[in-house]
Amino acid sequence: MIERVTNINEAFLYILDCNLATVGNMAMLKSKSKSEYRRQIRIAQRMIGWIKDFHIEPNKGDRAFDIINNYSGNVTKWAEHFKNA
């Protein structure tokens, strides 16, 4: 994804995708800092809100696209599916 960043919207989506990767990885951990996990989810949730507010379209196949289209924009619900992975 990094090689195709050509504007501020793509850069924002890239950073969001990195944050969501962290959330997904943390969700799978049996032992984690719950406060840090919740903080990462809050950051991602705020960023999801911003891409909606600013009408930034995530690419099909990106984590943000999945969250918006399959989890009603709810990062916590999206992260839950990793707990059983």
Phi, psi and omega per residue, in radians:
M1 nan -0.652 -3.066
I2 -1.047 -0.589 -3.084
E3 -1.229 -0.259 -3.108
R4 -1.827 0.209 3.133
V5 -1.335 2.040 -3.099
T6 -2.224 -0.049 3.124
N7 -2.697 3.048 -3.049
I8 -1.120 -0.630 3.117
N9 -1.109 -0.767 3.117
E10 -1.153 -0.635 3.100
A11 -1.126 -0.751 3.107
F12 -1.083 -0.783 3.119
L13 -1.105 -0.628 3.105
Y14 -1.120 -0.798 3.139
I15 -1.115 -0.718 3.081
L16 -1.063 -0.757 3.138
D17 -1.079 -0.686 3.085
C18 -1.104 -0.756 3.111
N19 -1.098 -0.738 3.135
L20 -1.164 -0.561 3.053
A21 -1.106 -0.700 3.092
T22 -1.103 -0.796 3.120
V23 -1.044 -0.813 3.137
G24 -1.062 -0.749 3.113
N25 -1.143 -0.752 -3.138
M26 -1.140 -0.621 -3.133
A27 -1.061 -0.553 -3.108
M28 -1.401 -0.260 -3.100
L29 -1.313 2.339 3.069
K30 -1.284 -0.654 -3.138
S31 -2.037 2.005 -3.129
K32 -2.625 2.811 3.015
S33 -1.298 1.933 -3.110
K34 -1.118 -0.612 3.136
S35 -1.182 -0.694 3.104
E36 -1.189 -0.683 3.091
Y37 -1.058 -0.825 3.113
R38 -1.119 -0.647 3.116
R39 -1.104 -0.776 3.126
Q40 -1.110 -0.671 3.085
I41 -1.130 -0.749 3.125
R42 -1.076 -0.722 3.104
I43 -1.075 -0.850 -3.129
A44 -1.090 -0.710 -3.129
Q45 -1.106 -0.737 3.103
R46 -1.084 -0.731 -3.140
M47 -1.156 -0.664 3.060
I48 -1.054 -0.760 3.092
G49 -1.046 -0.731 -3.141
W50 -1.153 -0.692 -3.137
I51 -1.167 -0.523 3.035
K52 -1.218 -0.834 -3.119
D53 -1.046 -0.685 -3.083
F54 -1.645 0.114 3.104
H55 0.960 0.792 3.059
I56 -1.612 2.193 -3.106
E57 -1.627 2.006 3.062
P58 -1.233 2.703 3.132
N59 -1.315 2.494 3.075
K60 -1.014 2.318 -3.110
G61 1.711 -0.290 3.082
D62 -1.306 2.720 3.122
R63 -1.029 -0.730 -3.137
A64 -1.087 -0.690 3.097
F65 -1.054 -0.784 3.127
D66 -1.060 -0.805 -3.115
I67 -1.095 -0.804 -3.110
I68 -1.170 -0.728 -3.026
N69 -1.572 -0.417 -3.075
N70 -2.029 -0.238 -3.095
Y71 -2.258 0.399 3.109
S72 0.923 0.537 3.125
G73 1.346 0.187 -3.066
N74 -1.696 1.890 -3.101
V75 -1.136 -0.676 -3.136
T76 -1.077 -0.783 3.108
K77 -1.076 -0.730 3.129
W78 -1.074 -0.772 -3.102
A79 -1.155 -0.501 -3.123
E80 -1.023 -0.573 -3.086
H81 -1.227 -0.252 3.091
F82 -1.418 -0.384 -3.083
K83 -1.125 -0.455 3.136
N84 -1.678 0.018 -3.092
A85 -1.373 nan nan
